[in-house]
Amino acid sequence: MSEEKENIQFELTKELVGQVKQLIKANDDKELHKLLDEFHYADIAEILDEVNLDEATYVIKLLDSETTSDILTELDEDIRERVLKNLSAKEIAEEVEELDTDDAADIILELPEERQEAVISHIEDQEHKAEITELLAYDEDTAGGLMAKELVKVYETWTVAGCMRRIRGQAEEVTRVHSIYVVNKEEKLIGRLSLKDLIVAKNDQKISDLVKVNVDYVNVNDDVEDVAKVMAKYDLEAIPVLDDNEVLLGRITIDDIVDVLKEEAEKDYQLAAGITGDVDSDDSILELTRARLPWLFLGLVGGIGAFLIMEGFQDTFNKYAVLFFFTPLIAAMAGNVGVQSSAIIVQGLANDDVKGSVNNRLIKEMLLAALNGVILAVFLFLFVWVTKGEINTAFAISVSLVAVIIVAGLIGTFVPLFLDKRGIDPAIATGPFITTSNDILGILLYFWIAKMILGI
Amino acid sequence: MSEEKENIQFELTKELVGQVKQLIKANDDKELHKLLDEFHYADIAEILDEVNLDEATYVIKLLDSETTSDILTELDEDIRERVLKNLSAKEIAEEVEELDTDDAADIILELPEERQEAVISHIEDQEHKAEITELLAYDEDTAGGLMAKELVKVYETWTVAGCMRRIRGQAEEVTRVHSIYVVNKEEKLIGRLSLKDLIVAKNDQKISDLVKVNVDYVNVNDDVEDVAKVMAKYDLEAIPVLDDNEVLLGRITIDDIVDVLKEEAEKDYQLAAGITGDVDSDDSILELTRARLPWLFLGLVGGIGAFLIMEGFQDTFNKYAVLFFFTPLIAAMAGNVGVQSSAIIVQGLANDDVKGSVNNRLIKEMLLAALNGVILAVFLFLFVWVTKGEINTAFAISVSLVAVIIVAGLIGTFVPLFLDKRGIDPAIATGPFITTSNDILGILLYFWIAKMILGI
């Protein structure tokens, strides 16, 4: 969490990585220190992501644990896992000692069960140990799983002067003081103060006179995404976490929320693209296959569905072969419209700005799809009419295109709303899921309507 | 930016909105005050998003400008625009007086040119006016366009005691003190202090002894997205903004970055779904059409392309009708694979973790696509063989499926990398763009390979 030793210009170059590898090879610890000490731990982490496991471990063991503990938190998850394998429980415990309780708990949670015990048992600072153990008990997706125990707390009965004295001690423990939390003797949160308020106040004032009551807070069991929404909406940089009795348990800071928001966005983006699980472009081919193949298989099944439908209409074929040549167009339009409307709904749900009844939504999307559909259909009609000279066929194809687009829009709107009501992440509705179902339905609708109009 | 007067439980109910509308109708200002004063400005903004323009304006004119100025910053952009139309330049100036310089500048920038002048001329606080005018000059997408002038600044020559005295004054101006910036007499940034450091320090210590040098900073012309990356990477809550001579101009706080990150994520998500421009589900049908139709039109053109290709292969048709029934499957697979691989690259580029040469990327994607393709092709082969009993056709279709998937993967990987090199946002490469081009290419490849294998 340090703001020091870095500026925007850092760039990870081949040369730099090569230089580090060289120094490790030469066991030139002195030079290596000189080189790496210039960098922010987040940058050293980027360098270590590029070297091999032994080299990374070498650096981790070389630098002092104050730096390396921070580096560990910034490493690629899979690389960190492998580095930790190379460290003894005692060595990991030393790293953990240096970390804030929330980061410490996150690292320990990544370890295999049996090692977790061992590492915890090696933590010397008893209070730190107890706090970490407490955090390990909370579900990762709750406020409790995200919060840190580090915070500055004062009692309502204290004076400003007394406060200043007391918090000098506490503040040294806390990387950043956002708010000073004021509690009563039962440790229940009754309000907050900013350091600013304290500095601006007179020394003999009572805290109870300065405290700002009804401060924002979250319950320890609140969902992380809800915490993120609240902090973003109210521009909070820290929020206290209370238990059901309003006892102050910890605090969540905005930098953790920034990470939550980024992960959320990436997850939704990948789901929309038909990728499950948190993979990135540097993962192994096997990991990427596991994330991508299931959705492709869904597409395959959908394609086979489309095949069966078209085969079913084979008889009309010899007369109107042209109909079949437009199936990719129909499928594409059905897919695109479905993805567009579902994406808008999914995003609206994420921002809580989907208001009004489901029916109004569907009516609006129907009008929207109809408008787009008619515009597109006119072009298609003209194209078929001019190139094929068959006005009936042109008419049949265009009319069914409009119908297909409307239905696709309705499905794209309804499915995410339905999933959301059922408590399922609507984001899975975008991408391949919608495309595939709309492909099939669209093609079926298309042939059915065209057949009717052409009276085959 | 206040942390007061709200907690996570706020919920926007029909009843509440109805109650507000009632009180406005009855001109019951006293009750309206009582009701709304309970809420955080961000919640009042949500309420005003739900009432009609006159009602919203009524509330804005009723409440004191300290609250309403914050409400304005939280309103839906289009609603804010309409509300501001109902306010006189003087009234807007009063709102602006209450806002931090960055929010003030944002509001003014949304006004039509001629009104901007008028509003600025009505700002009474001359310093505030000068600072806002300065901010208006910077490009919205740069650090200068995002920064605020409010910050706490001390000179290296001061003592801790002197500092404390001096910053009491400045601090009252600043919503939150993240860092105290230390400058020399030329106003050049030489480092920073935290309030914590100051509190923990002795009164007679010189600032120059406490200052933390090489602090992070950004240049006033740096791109907003780069600023966001730096602040997220280094977990910064505020970063100073310097001009080319390292003179301290302002600071950017994390809550603005949170907004930038959210907007970025939404833009990419929408692009991937074939939606351009910043629209949300509550926008008008016309706005939504403008955002969606162009991509659908692209799909239409692609579909016509597919039609022409299939027509070109019509002669082979009577013998192998079955080939045509699989075109939707081929198109779907080509599209899905393309979107998957492009999404991973786009995301990798956004996170700066696309390393190594383009060739390695393409080779990796080729292997990945080949692996997925073969697995899928085996299923398809068995299906066709079993259901149609034509082993040659089954073989032809499966082999071309593999080829199509590999090419689709390569295009999905190459196009975003290419666009990025050209300085174009690679996000436009996902979604309809890739799907459409892959549809056409896939179908062409499919018929061509199948034809060869079947020796037609």
Boltz contact constraints between the chains, C-beta under 6 A:
constraints:
  - contact:
      token1: [A, 1]
      token2: [B, 235]
      max_distance: 6.0
  - contact:
      token1: [A, 3]
      token2: [B, 215]
      max_distance: 6.0
  - contact:
      token1: [A, 3]
      token2: [B, 216]
      max_distance: 6.0
  - contact:
      token1: [A, 3]
      token2: [B, 236]
      max_distance: 6.0
  - contact:
      token1: [A, 4]
      token2: [B, 212]
      max_distance: 6.0
  - contact:
      token1: [A, 6]
      token2: [B, 216]
      max_distance: 6.0
  - contact:
      token1: [A, 6]
      token2: [B, 234]
      max_distance: 6.0
  - contact:
      token1: [A, 7]
      token2: [B, 216]
      max_distance: 6.0
  - contact:
      token1: [A, 8]
      token2: [B, 218]
      max_distance: 6.0
  - contact:
      token1: [A, 8]
      token2: [B, 230]
      max_distance: 6.0
  - contact:
      token1: [A, 42]
      token2: [B, 233]
      max_distance: 6.0
  - contact:
      token1: [A, 42]
      token2: [B, 234]
      max_distance: 6.0
  - contact:
      token1: [A, 168]
      token2: [B, 200]
      max_distance: 6.0
  - contact:
      token1: [A, 171]
      token2: [B, 196]
      max_distance: 6.0
  - contact:
      token1: [A, 177]
      token2: [B, 196]
      max_distance: 6.0
  - contact:
      token1: [A, 195]
      token2: [B, 195]
      max_distance: 6.0
  - contact:
      token1: [A, 196]
      token2: [B, 171]
      max_distance: 6.0
  - contact:
      token1: [A, 196]
      token2: [B, 177]
      max_distance: 6.0
  - contact:
      token1: [A, 200]
      token2: [B, 168]
      max_distance: 6.0
  - contact:
      token1: [A, 212]
      token2: [B, 4]
      max_distance: 6.0
  - contact:
      token1: [A, 215]
      token2: [B, 3]
      max_distance: 6.0
  - contact:
      token1: [A, 216]
      token2: [B, 3]
      max_distance: 6.0
  - contact:
      token1: [A, 216]
      token2: [B, 6]
      max_distance: 6.0
  - contact:
      token1: [A, 216]
      token2: [B, 7]
      max_distance: 6.0
  - contact:
      token1: [A, 218]
      token2: [B, 8]
      max_distance: 6.0
  - contact:
      token1: [A, 230]
      token2: [B, 8]
      max_distance: 6.0
  - contact:
      token1: [A, 232]
      token2: [B, 258]
      max_distance: 6.0
  - contact:
      token1: [A, 233]
      token2: [B, 42]
      max_distance: 6.0
  - contact:
      token1: [A, 234]
      token2: [B, 6]
      max_distance: 6.0
  - contact:
      token1: [A, 234]
      token2: [B, 42]
      max_distance: 6.0
  - contact:
      token1: [A, 235]
      token2: [B, 1]
      max_distance: 6.0
  - contact:
      token1: [A, 235]
      token2: [B, 255]
      max_distance: 6.0
  - contact:
      token1: [A, 236]
      token2: [B, 3]
      max_distance: 6.0
  - contact:
      token1: [A, 237]
      token2: [B, 237]
      max_distance: 6.0
  - contact:
      token1: [A, 254]
      token2: [B, 254]
      max_distance: 6.0
  - contact:
      token1: [A, 255]
      token2: [B, 235]
      max_distance: 6.0
  - contact:
      token1: [A, 258]
      token2: [B, 232]
      max_distance: 6.0
  - contact:
      token1: [A, 261]
      token2: [B, 261]
      max_distance: 6.0
  - contact:
      token1: [A, 265]
      token2: [B, 265]
      max_distance: 6.0
  - contact:
      token1: [A, 269]
      token2: [B, 269]
      max_distance: 6.0
  - contact:
      token1: [A, 272]
      token2: [B, 272]
      max_distance: 6.0
  - contact:
      token1: [A, 273]
      token2: [B, 339]
      max_distance: 6.0
  - contact:
      token1: [A, 273]
      token2: [B, 340]
      max_distance: 6.0
  - contact:
      token1: [A, 273]
      token2: [B, 343]
      max_distance: 6.0
  - contact:
      token1: [A, 274]
      token2: [B, 336]
      max_distance: 6.0
  - contact:
      token1: [A, 274]
      token2: [B, 340]
      max_distance: 6.0
  - contact:
      token1: [A, 275]
      token2: [B, 340]
      max_distance: 6.0
  - contact:
      token1: [A, 281]
      token2: [B, 344]
      max_distance: 6.0
  - contact:
      token1: [A, 281]
      token2: [B, 348]
      max_distance: 6.0
  - contact:
      token1: [A, 281]
      token2: [B, 354]
      max_distance: 6.0
  - contact:
      token1: [A, 285]
      token2: [B, 367]
      max_distance: 6.0
  - contact:
      token1: [A, 285]
      token2: [B, 368]
      max_distance: 6.0
  - contact:
      token1: [A, 288]
      token2: [B, 368]
      max_distance: 6.0
  - contact:
      token1: [A, 289]
      token2: [B, 371]
      max_distance: 6.0
  - contact:
      token1: [A, 289]
      token2: [B, 372]
      max_distance: 6.0
  - contact:
      token1: [A, 292]
      token2: [B, 340]
      max_distance: 6.0
  - contact:
      token1: [A, 293]
      token2: [B, 372]
      max_distance: 6.0
  - contact:
      token1: [A, 296]
      token2: [B, 336]
      max_distance: 6.0
  - contact:
      token1: [A, 296]
      token2: [B, 372]
      max_distance: 6.0
  - contact:
      token1: [A, 296]
      token2: [B, 376]
      max_distance: 6.0
  - contact:
      token1: [A, 299]
      token2: [B, 332]
      max_distance: 6.0
  - contact:
      token1: [A, 299]
      token2: [B, 333]
      max_distance: 6.0
  - contact:
      token1: [A, 299]
      token2: [B, 336]
      max_distance: 6.0
  - contact:
      token1: [A, 300]
      token2: [B, 376]
      max_distance: 6.0
  - contact:
      token1: [A, 303]
      token2: [B, 328]
      max_distance: 6.0
  - contact:
      token1: [A, 303]
      token2: [B, 329]
      max_distance: 6.0
  - contact:
      token1: [A, 303]
      token2: [B, 332]
      max_distance: 6.0
  - contact:
      token1: [A, 306]
      token2: [B, 328]
      max_distance: 6.0
  - contact:
      token1: [A, 307]
      token2: [B, 325]
      max_distance: 6.0
  - contact:
      token1: [A, 307]
      token2: [B, 326]
      max_distance: 6.0
  - contact:
      token1: [A, 310]
      token2: [B, 325]
      max_distance: 6.0
  - contact:
      token1: [A, 311]
      token2: [B, 325]
      max_distance: 6.0
  - contact:
      token1: [A, 324]
      token2: [B, 324]
      max_distance: 6.0
  - contact:
      token1: [A, 325]
      token2: [B, 307]
      max_distance: 6.0
  - contact:
      token1: [A, 325]
      token2: [B, 310]
      max_distance: 6.0
  - contact:
      token1: [A, 325]
      token2: [B, 311]
      max_distance: 6.0
  - contact:
      token1: [A, 326]
      token2: [B, 307]
      max_distance: 6.0
  - contact:
      token1: [A, 327]
      token2: [B, 328]
      max_distance: 6.0
  - contact:
      token1: [A, 328]
      token2: [B, 303]
      max_distance: 6.0
  - contact:
      token1: [A, 328]
      token2: [B, 306]
      max_distance: 6.0
  - contact:
      token1: [A, 328]
      token2: [B, 327]
      max_distance: 6.0
  - contact:
      token1: [A, 328]
      token2: [B, 331]
      max_distance: 6.0
  - contact:
      token1: [A, 328]
      token2: [B, 439]
      max_distance: 6.0
  - contact:
      token1: [A, 329]
      token2: [B, 303]
      max_distance: 6.0
  - contact:
      token1: [A, 331]
      token2: [B, 328]
      max_distance: 6.0
  - contact:
      token1: [A, 332]
      token2: [B, 299]
      max_distance: 6.0
  - contact:
      token1: [A, 332]
      token2: [B, 303]
      max_distance: 6.0
  - contact:
      token1: [A, 332]
      token2: [B, 439]
      max_distance: 6.0
  - contact:
      token1: [A, 333]
      token2: [B, 299]
      max_distance: 6.0
  - contact:
      token1: [A, 336]
      token2: [B, 274]
      max_distance: 6.0
  - contact:
      token1: [A, 336]
      token2: [B, 296]
      max_distance: 6.0
  - contact:
      token1: [A, 336]
      token2: [B, 299]
      max_distance: 6.0
  - contact:
      token1: [A, 336]
      token2: [B, 432]
      max_distance: 6.0
  - contact:
      token1: [A, 339]
      token2: [B, 273]
      max_distance: 6.0
  - contact:
      token1: [A, 340]
      token2: [B, 273]
      max_distance: 6.0
  - contact:
      token1: [A, 340]
      token2: [B, 274]
      max_distance: 6.0
  - contact:
      token1: [A, 340]
      token2: [B, 275]
      max_distance: 6.0
  - contact:
      token1: [A, 340]
      token2: [B, 292]
      max_distance: 6.0
  - contact:
      token1: [A, 343]
      token2: [B, 273]
      max_distance: 6.0
  - contact:
      token1: [A, 344]
      token2: [B, 281]
      max_distance: 6.0
  - contact:
      token1: [A, 348]
      token2: [B, 281]
      max_distance: 6.0
  - contact:
      token1: [A, 354]
      token2: [B, 281]
      max_distance: 6.0
  - contact:
      token1: [A, 367]
      token2: [B, 285]
      max_distance: 6.0
  - contact:
      token1: [A, 368]
      token2: [B, 285]
      max_distance: 6.0
  - contact:
      token1: [A, 368]
      token2: [B, 288]
      max_distance: 6.0
  - contact:
      token1: [A, 371]
      token2: [B, 289]
      max_distance: 6.0
  - contact:
      token1: [A, 372]
      token2: [B, 289]
      max_distance: 6.0
  - contact:
      token1: [A, 372]
      token2: [B, 293]
      max_distance: 6.0
  - contact:
      token1: [A, 372]
      token2: [B, 296]
      max_distance: 6.0
  - contact:
      token1: [A, 376]
      token2: [B, 296]
      max_distance: 6.0
  - contact:
      token1: [A, 376]
      token2: [B, 300]
      max_distance: 6.0
  - contact:
      token1: [A, 432]
      token2: [B, 336]
      max_distance: 6.0
  - contact:
      token1: [A, 439]
      token2: [B, 328]
      max_distance: 6.0
  - contact:
      token1: [A, 439]
      token2: [B, 332]
      max_distance: 6.0
